[in-house]
Amino acid sequence: MSKLQVGDNRHGAGSSSSTAVPSAATSMDIPAAPQDPVASEKHSNLDQPEKGNGQPEGKFSVGITLRTVVMTILTAMGGFIFGYDTGQISGFLEMRVFLERFGERTPVTNEHQYGYYFTNVRSGLIVGLLSIGTLIGCLIAGPLANKYGRKWCIPAWCGIFSIGVVAQVAVGTGDWVGIVMGRWTAGLGVGALSVLVPLYMSETSPVNVRGAVVACYQLFITIGIFTADCINYGTESRNDTGSYRIPMGVGWIWALILGVGIIFLPESPRHDFNHNNPSRARTTMSKFYGLPETHPVLNSEFAEIEQVMRLTAGNHPWYEAITGPRMFYRVALAMALQMLQQLTGANYFFYYGTSIFQGVGIDNSYVTAMILGGVNVGATFFGVWMARHFRRRESLYIAALWQFMCFIVFASVGQFLFKDAEIGSSTAKTAGTVMIVFACLFIVGFATTWGPLVWACIGEMFPYRYRAVGMACATSANWFWNFMLAFFTPFITGDIQYAYGYVFAGCNLAAFIVVFFFLIESSGKTLEEVDQMYLLHVKPIGSAKFEFDEETKKSIGTVGTDKMDIEAKGMGIRKKEEAGVGGGMQGEGEFENTDYSGSNHPVTSSGGNGRL
């Protein structure tokens, strides 16, 4: 295959380094690679597939410490808080006492059994204002965490979430605006935790288990949804305000566990390194790895962290995350993936599942919500395993087609059979059963792929320098579309009912196209290697088989976005002058469009977790 020139261009054509080079018009001034492998080369992929005797060839296998397990369970409560708050609201909308206190009067009908109902605007705001709060929270949490630390920001945001819970519990009859504002306040905490918790997990956990640790955030989201469904089922028959206040108040417990528990955990070692406290960072990493501070594995990681922190020091304006090399492509792709994660239609069931299945024939529609929640939890356990054993791209685009099929069946049966069938008839029961089955099949596909893997993909496609801003942009897209669906779903289902499923079917087809044609396979690659693949314009189709040659591998630690001293020139990038020699202009998309995807090297399939 073609090779990228990694030799020092300042020494002219005599450089003997041999790797692929774009055309002369698009070459960059890149520092020479050292002759010896960089520190990260020796132990950077501890989670690679095992060979021969059960240990990675030439690597040291690190076990899982009890400290890592405790940290994972405790911090994943941030995901539990998100899932619990998502799951409980669906049940509230059908509770008699909640309807009587916050709904509007209407004649008693089969559709409105209690003589009260929520208008589309009111139900949309009650459900959706949480997402507006989360959108704001996730955007402001990152800068605050950089200044005050990941650890100490988490209790503060747990406190804000708790204020929102107290506000919802305390509001009186008719004060539905108080419920809305309480959910908005709680959303600030949920959104901030959705950034801080995965960030703390990824910066603290050992390399070999990092993928599984971060995937547990999504797992705890599903457990939180299921727990809320069970508690709603246990309280919905009460004739007092405890029917909804008990589930609301229980949410405060999860925030208390996380907010107090995190105090007993150490600060993120990356944050300590970046704030002139390397000795404490070394001690923290040593404890989580279960190895002495002088162990070669830790020395390797310490050296790489110090190198990257040094290279990325200084001020980097947020817009560099868009104007940087191939960064606009990556940010747009990450935002599209997060948007499509919402538009697959999963929250259609979780937010409005109780209402959707109320007439299916099951006596208590809360049972249906528990069924969906249980399927979601079970499938996500399998998804955590899949994250380490299957490729990202293939899992996502195959699942998109599976979800497309499920929604086609769900929408067709609902629109043409169930909608007009007489309640209690054999047609209604048969059609309703089919709809529940395909809803569960959809949840299985989503929970094993689009739920956890999208977070893994966006975490792997950005270089360290721009990762915080890139992930903030992507996460904000997730919360924005979360709100759009929560608010407008009542209007849409009121007009087209189950035909709404065709909209989600089309979105899943679009998800297939985006993943198949634009997403590069990142499993089995370090973060530095993934960065290089985007810079080289490796074609997504066939990218799973792409492998760097040995000389290029040696230069991975010294060549990449994080190693460039660059300045923005509109949408282009100029490498700043070094040693009196100017760097060449590198515009967006100016790398030579060479097909780098035709390698026949063996395919790796473990989780692609880099050092940072």
C-alpha positions in Angstrom: 0.0 0.0 0.0 1.0 3.6 -0.3 3.0 5.0 2.5 2.9 8.2 4.6 6.2 10.1 4.8 7.0 10.6 8.5 10.5 11.7 8.1 11.6 15.2 9.0 10.7 17.3 5.9 13.1 20.0 7.0 16.0 17.8 6.1 14.9 17.5 2.5 14.4 14.6 0.2 17.2 12.7 1.8 15.1 11.4 4.6 15.0 7.7 4.6 11.8 7.2 6.6 9.4 5.3 4.4 5.7 5.7 4.8 2.9 7.1 2.7 2.9 10.6 1.6 0.3 12.8 0.2 1.2 14.8 -2.8 3.8 17.6 -2.5 1.1 20.2 -2.6 -0.5 18.8 0.5 2.4 17.7 2.6 2.8 18.8 6.2 5.9 19.6 8.2 5.9 16.7 10.6 8.7 16.0 13.1 10.9 13.0 12.6 9.9 9.8 14.3 12.4 8.5 16.9 14.2 5.3 16.1 13.0 3.6 19.3 9.3 2.9 19.9 7.6 5.5 21.9 6.5 4.6 25.5 2.9 4.0 24.5 4.0 1.3 22.0 5.0 -1.2 24.6 1.9 -1.5 26.6 -0.8 0.6 25.0 -3.2 -2.1 24.0 -3.5 -4.3 27.0 -7.0 -5.3 25.9 -6.0 -6.8 22.5 -7.1 -10.3 21.6 -5.1 -13.0 23.3 -2.6 -15.1 21.5 -0.9 -18.4 22.1 -0.6 -18.9 25.8 -3.5 -16.7 26.7 -1.6 -13.5 27.1 -1.3 -10.8 24.5 1.9 -11.3 22.6 4.6 -9.1 24.1 2.1 -7.5 26.5 1.5 -7.6 30.2 -2.0 -8.6 31.3 -3.5 -6.4 34.1 -6.3 -7.8 36.2 -9.4 -6.0 37.5 -9.0 -4.7 41.0 -11.8 -4.4 43.6 -11.2 -0.7 43.7 -12.0 -0.5 40.0 -15.2 -2.5 40.4 -16.3 -0.2 43.3 -15.5 2.9 41.3 -17.5 1.6 38.3 -20.6 0.7 40.3 -20.5 4.0 42.3 -19.9 6.4 39.4 -22.3 4.5 37.1 -25.1 5.8 39.5 -24.9 8.9 37.3 -26.4 6.8 34.5 -28.9 5.2 36.9 -30.1 8.8 37.8 -30.7 9.6 34.1 -32.4 6.3 33.4 -34.6 6.5 36.5 -35.8 10.0 35.7 -36.5 8.9 32.1 -38.5 5.9 33.1 -40.7 7.3 35.8 -42.3 10.1 33.8 -44.0 7.7 31.4 -45.9 6.2 34.3 -46.9 9.5 35.9 -48.8 10.6 32.8 -51.3 7.7 33.4 -51.6 7.9 37.2 -55.1 9.0 38.4 -53.9 11.3 41.2 -51.3 12.9 39.0 -53.9 13.5 36.3 -56.4 15.0 38.8 -53.8 17.4 40.3 -52.1 18.6 37.1 -54.4 17.7 34.2 -57.5 19.3 32.7 -61.1 18.2 33.0 -62.8 16.3 30.2 -65.9 14.1 29.9 -65.3 10.5 31.1 -64.7 8.2 28.1 -62.9 5.0 27.4 -59.8 7.1 26.5 -60.1 9.3 29.6 -61.3 7.0 32.3 -60.7 9.4 35.2 -62.3 12.5 33.5 -58.9 14.3 33.3 -56.3 14.5 30.5 -53.1 16.3 29.5 -53.0 18.5 26.5 -50.2 17.8 24.0 -48.4 21.0 25.0 -48.6 20.2 28.7 -47.5 16.6 28.4 -44.8 17.6 26.0 -43.4 20.2 28.4 -43.6 17.9 31.4 -41.7 15.2 29.6 -39.4 17.4 27.5 -38.2 20.2 29.7 -35.8 17.8 31.4 -34.0 17.6 28.1 -33.6 21.3 27.8 -32.0 21.3 31.3 -29.7 18.5 30.3 -28.7 20.3 27.1 -27.6 23.4 29.2 -26.0 21.2 31.9 -23.8 19.2 29.5 -22.5 22.4 27.8 -21.4 24.1 31.0 -20.2 21.1 32.9 -17.0 20.5 30.9 -15.3 24.0 31.4 -16.2 23.8 35.1 -14.7 20.3 35.5 -11.5 21.5 33.8 -11.2 24.2 36.4 -12.4 22.6 39.6 -11.9 18.9 38.9 -14.1 16.0 37.8 -14.5 14.6 41.3 -15.7 17.8 43.1 -18.1 18.9 40.4 -20.1 15.6 40.6 -21.4 16.3 44.2 -22.3 19.8 43.2 -24.4 18.7 40.2 -26.0 15.9 42.3 -27.1 18.7 44.6 -28.7 20.7 41.7 -30.5 17.5 40.6 -31.8 17.1 44.2 -33.1 20.6 44.3 -35.1 19.8 41.2 -36.5 16.6 42.8 -37.5 18.5 45.9 -39.3 21.2 43.8 -41.3 18.5 42.0 -42.4 16.8 45.2 -43.3 20.0 46.9 -45.6 21.6 44.3 -49.3 21.8 45.0 -52.5 21.0 43.1 -52.7 22.6 39.7 -49.1 23.8 39.7 -48.0 21.9 36.6 -45.6 24.6 35.8 -43.8 23.8 39.1 -43.4 20.2 37.9 -42.0 21.5 34.6 -39.5 23.8 36.2 -38.5 21.1 38.7 -37.8 18.7 35.9 -35.8 21.5 34.1 -33.7 22.0 37.2 -33.2 18.3 37.7 -32.2 18.1 34.0 -29.3 20.5 34.6 -27.8 17.9 37.0 -28.6 15.0 34.7 -26.9 16.7 31.7 -23.8 17.6 33.6 -23.5 14.1 35.0 -23.9 12.7 31.5 -20.6 14.4 30.7 -18.7 14.1 34.0 -19.4 10.5 34.8 -18.1 8.9 31.5 -15.2 11.4 31.6 -14.2 10.4 35.1 -14.6 6.7 34.3 -12.5 6.9 31.1 -9.7 8.9 32.8 -9.5 6.8 35.9 -10.0 3.2 34.9 -7.2 0.9 33.7 -6.7 0.7 29.9 -7.6 -3.0 29.6 -11.1 -2.6 31.1 -11.8 1.0 30.1 -14.3 0.1 27.4 -16.3 -2.2 29.7 -16.3 0.4 32.5 -17.7 3.2 30.3 -20.2 0.8 28.8 -21.5 0.3 32.4 -22.8 3.9 32.3 -25.3 2.8 29.6 -26.0 -0.4 31.5 -27.0 1.6 34.6 -29.2 3.8 32.5 -31.3 0.8 31.5 -31.3 -0.5 35.1 -32.6 2.9 36.2 -35.4 2.8 33.7 -36.4 -0.7 34.8 -36.3 0.3 38.5 -38.6 3.3 37.8 -41.0 1.0 36.0 -41.2 -1.4 38.9 -41.7 1.4 41.5 -44.4 3.0 39.4 -46.1 -0.4 39.2 -46.0 -0.6 43.0 -47.4 2.9 43.7 -49.8 3.6 40.8 -52.8 2.1 42.6 -52.5 4.4 45.6 -55.3 7.0 46.1 -53.1 9.7 47.5 -50.1 11.8 46.3 -47.8 9.0 47.3 -48.6 7.4 44.0 -46.2 9.8 42.2 -44.4 11.5 45.1 -42.8 8.2 46.3 -41.2 7.5 42.9 -40.1 11.1 42.7 -38.6 11.1 46.2 -36.8 7.8 45.7 -34.8 9.5 42.9 -33.1 11.7 45.5 -31.6 8.5 47.1 -29.5 7.8 43.9 -28.1 11.3 43.8 -27.2 11.0 47.5 -25.3 7.8 46.9 -23.3 9.2 44.0 -22.8 12.7 45.6 -21.5 11.3 48.9 -19.8 8.2 47.6 -17.6 10.1 45.0 -16.1 12.1 47.9 -14.3 8.9 49.0 -12.8 8.3 45.5 -9.7 10.0 44.3 -9.6 12.8 41.7 -9.1 11.8 38.1 -5.4 11.2 37.5 -5.5 13.0 34.2 -6.8 16.1 36.0 -4.1 15.8 38.7 -1.4 15.5 36.0 -2.8 18.6 34.3 -2.9 20.6 37.5 0.7 20.0 38.7 0.0 17.1 41.0 1.7 14.1 39.3 2.6 12.3 42.5 -1.0 11.9 43.5 -1.9 10.9 40.0 0.7 8.2 40.1 -0.6 6.9 43.4 -4.2 6.8 42.1 -3.3 4.9 38.9 -1.2 2.5 40.9 -4.1 1.7 43.2 -6.6 1.2 40.3 -4.1 -1.0 38.4 -3.1 -2.9 41.4 0.5 -2.5 40.5 3.5 -0.7 42.1 4.1 2.9 40.9 7.4 1.8 39.3 5.9 -1.0 37.2 6.7 -0.8 33.4 3.0 -0.7 32.5 2.5 2.4 34.7 5.7 4.0 33.6 4.6 3.7 30.0 1.3 5.3 30.7 2.8 8.0 32.9 5.2 8.9 30.1 2.5 9.2 27.5 0.2 11.3 29.7 3.0 13.7 30.5 3.9 13.9 26.8 0.4 14.7 25.7 -0.3 17.1 28.5 2.9 19.0 27.5 2.0 19.0 23.9 -1.6 20.2 24.4 -0.8 22.8 27.0 -1.9 26.4 26.4 -5.1 28.0 25.2 -7.1 26.3 22.5 -10.2 28.2 21.4 -13.3 26.1 21.0 -13.6 26.7 17.3 -10.3 24.8 16.7 -12.4 21.7 17.3 -14.2 22.5 14.0 -11.4 24.0 12.0 -8.7 21.5 13.0 -7.5 18.7 10.6 -10.6 16.6 9.6 -12.4 17.9 12.7 -15.4 19.3 10.9 -16.0 15.9 9.4 -15.6 14.2 12.8 -17.8 16.7 14.8 -20.5 16.5 12.1 -20.4 12.7 12.1 -20.5 12.5 15.9 -23.5 14.9 16.1 -25.2 12.8 13.4 -24.7 9.6 15.3 -26.1 11.1 18.5 -29.0 12.6 16.7 -29.7 9.2 15.0 -29.4 7.4 18.4 -32.5 9.4 19.4 -34.3 9.1 16.1 -34.0 5.3 16.1 -37.2 5.5 18.2 -36.1 4.0 21.5 -37.4 6.8 23.7 -40.8 6.6 21.8 -41.3 3.4 23.9 -39.7 4.6 27.1 -41.3 8.0 27.4 -44.8 7.0 26.2 -44.7 3.2 26.5 -47.5 3.2 29.1 -49.8 5.2 26.9 -49.0 3.3 23.7 -49.8 -0.1 25.2 -52.8 0.9 27.4 -55.2 -0.8 25.0 -53.2 -3.8 24.0 -55.2 -6.2 26.2 -52.9 -6.4 29.2 -54.9 -5.5 32.2 -52.2 -3.2 33.6 -50.2 -1.3 31.1 -47.5 -0.7 33.7 -46.7 -4.4 33.2 -45.8 -3.7 29.6 -43.4 -1.0 30.7 -41.7 -3.4 33.0 -41.4 -6.0 30.2 -39.7 -3.4 27.9 -37.5 -2.3 30.8 -36.5 -5.9 31.6 -35.7 -6.6 28.0 -33.6 -3.4 27.8 -31.6 -4.4 30.9 -30.9 -8.0 29.8 -29.9 -6.9 26.3 -27.6 -4.2 27.5 -25.6 -6.8 29.6 -25.0 -8.6 26.2 -24.2 -5.2 24.7 -21.4 -4.6 27.2 -19.9 -8.0 26.1 -20.4 -7.1 22.4 -18.5 -3.8 22.8 -15.4 -5.9 23.3 -15.9 -8.7 20.9 -17.6 -7.2 17.8 -16.8 -4.4 15.4 -18.5 -1.1 15.9 -19.5 -0.4 12.2 -21.0 -3.8 11.5 -22.9 -3.9 14.7 -24.4 -0.5 14.1 -25.5 -0.8 10.5 -26.8 -4.3 10.8 -28.8 -3.2 13.9 -30.1 -0.2 12.0 -31.6 -2.5 9.4 -33.0 -4.8 12.1 -34.6 -1.8 13.8 -36.0 -0.6 10.5 -37.7 -4.0 10.0 -39.1 -3.9 13.6 -40.7 -0.5 13.2 -42.2 -1.4 9.8 -44.0 -4.3 11.3 -44.9 -2.4 14.5 -46.3 0.6 12.6 -48.2 -1.5 10.0 -49.9 -3.8 12.6 -50.8 -0.8 14.8 -52.1 1.4 12.0 -54.0 -1.1 9.9 -55.1 -3.7 12.5 -54.9 -2.6 16.1 -56.0 1.0 15.8 -59.6 0.3 14.6 -60.1 -3.1 16.3 -62.7 -3.4 19.1 -61.2 -3.4 22.6 -61.1 -7.0 23.9 -61.6 -8.6 20.5 -59.4 -11.4 19.2 -58.0 -9.0 16.5 -57.0 -6.4 19.1 -55.3 -9.0 21.3 -53.4 -10.7 18.5 -52.3 -7.4 16.9 -51.4 -6.0 20.4 -49.3 -9.1 21.1 -47.4 -8.8 17.8 -46.7 -5.1 18.6 -45.3 -5.9 22.0 -43.1 -8.7 20.5 -41.6 -6.4 17.9 -41.2 -3.6 20.4 -39.1 -6.0 22.4 -37.2 -7.2 19.4 -36.4 -3.5 18.6 -35.2 -2.9 22.2 -32.9 -5.9 22.0 -31.3 -4.5 18.8 -31.0 -1.0 20.3 -29.7 -2.0 23.7 -27.0 -4.2 22.3 -25.7 -1.7 19.7 -27.0 1.8 19.3 -27.3 2.3 23.0 -23.7 1.7 24.2 -21.7 1.7 20.9 -22.5 5.3 19.8 -20.9 6.6 23.0 -17.9 4.4 22.3 -17.6 5.6 18.7 -17.7 9.3 19.5 -15.2 8.8 22.4 -12.7 7.2 20.0 -12.9 9.5 17.0 -11.5 12.7 18.6 -7.8 13.5 19.4 -7.2 14.4 23.0 -6.8 18.2 22.3 -10.4 18.5 21.0 -12.1 15.6 22.8 -14.0 17.7 25.4 -15.4 20.1 22.9 -16.1 17.4 20.3 -18.0 15.3 22.8 -19.9 18.3 24.2 -21.1 19.1 20.7 -22.2 15.5 20.1 -23.9 15.2 23.5 -25.8 18.5 22.9 -27.2 17.0 19.7 -28.4 14.0 21.7 -30.2 16.1 24.2 -31.6 18.5 21.6 -33.3 15.7 19.7 -34.3 14.1 23.0 -36.3 17.2 23.7 -37.7 17.5 20.2 -39.1 13.9 20.4 -40.4 14.3 23.9 -42.2 17.5 23.1 -43.6 16.8 19.6 -44.5 13.1 20.0 -47.9 13.8 21.6 -48.8 16.1 18.6 -47.6 13.6 16.0 -49.2 10.5 17.6 -52.4 12.5 18.0 -52.6 13.1 14.2 -51.1 10.0 12.6 -51.1 7.6 15.6 -49.1 4.4 14.9 -48.0 5.6 11.4 -45.4 7.5 13.4 -43.5 4.3 13.4 -42.8 4.8 9.7 -40.9 8.0 10.5 -38.6 6.1 12.9 -38.2 3.3 10.3 -37.0 5.9 7.8 -34.6 7.3 10.4 -33.1 3.9 11.0 -32.6 3.6 7.2 -30.8 6.9 7.3 -28.7 5.6 10.2 -27.6 2.6 8.1 -26.5 5.0 5.3 -24.5 7.3 7.7 -22.7 4.4 9.4 -22.0 2.4 6.3 -20.6 5.2 4.2 -19.0 7.6 6.8 -18.0 5.9 10.0 -14.5 4.4 10.2 -14.1 1.2 12.2 -12.3 2.0 15.5 -12.3 -1.3 17.4 -8.9 -2.8 18.0 -7.2 0.6 17.5 -5.7 3.0 19.9 -7.0 6.6 19.9 -3.9 7.8 18.2 -4.3 5.2 15.4 -8.0 6.2 14.9 -6.9 9.8 14.6 -4.4 8.9 11.9 -7.0 6.9 10.0 -9.2 10.0 9.8 -6.3 12.2 8.8 -5.4 9.7 6.0 -9.0 9.6 4.7 -9.2 5.9 5.1 -12.4 4.8 3.4 -15.0 3.6 5.9 -15.9 0.6 3.7 -13.1 -1.8 4.4 -11.7 0.2 7.2 -12.0 -2.8 9.5 -9.2 -4.5 7.6 -6.9 -1.5 7.6 -3.6 -2.0 9.3 -0.6 0.3 9.6 2.8 -1.0 8.5 5.4 -1.4 11.2 7.3 1.8 10.5 4.1 3.9 10.6 3.2 2.2 13.9 6.5 3.5 15.4 5.6 7.0 14.4 2.0 7.0 15.8 3.2 8.5 19.1 4.9 11.4 17.3 2.5 12.1 14.4 -1.1 13.1 14.8 -3.5 16.0 15.5 -2.3 16.3 19.1 1.3 16.6 18.0 0.6 19.5 15.5 1.4 23.1 16.5 -1.3 24.6 14.4 -3.2 27.8 13.9 -6.6 28.4 12.2 -6.9 30.1 8.8 -10.6 30.1 8.2 -11.6 26.5 7.6 -8.0 25.6 6.8 -5.1 24.7 9.2 -1.5 26.0 9.1 1.2 24.3 11.0 3.1 27.1 12.9 6.7 27.8 12.0 9.2 25.7 13.8 13.0 26.3 13.8 12.5 29.1 11.3 10.9 26.9 8.7 7.2 27.4 7.8 4.8 24.5 7.7 2.7 23.8 4.6 -0.9 24.7 4.4 -3.3 21.8 5.1 -6.8 22.6 4.1 -9.8 20.5 5.2 -9.9 17.5 2.9 -6.6 18.1 1.2 -4.9 14.8 2.0 -4.4 12.8 -1.1 -7.5 10.7 -1.7 -5.8 7.4 -1.7 -7.6 4.1 -0.9 -5.9 2.9 2.3 -8.6 0.3 3.0 -7.3 -2.6 0.9 -5.1 -4.3 3.5 -5.4 -8.0 3.9 -4.0 -8.0 7.4 -5.9 -10.0 10.1 -8.8 -8.2 11.7 -8.8 -7.3 15.3 -12.0 -7.3 17.3 -11.4 -6.1 20.8 -12.6 -2.8 22.2 -10.5 0.1 20.8 -9.4 1.9 23.8 -6.4 4.2 23.6 -4.4 5.7 26.4 -6.5 8.9 27.1 
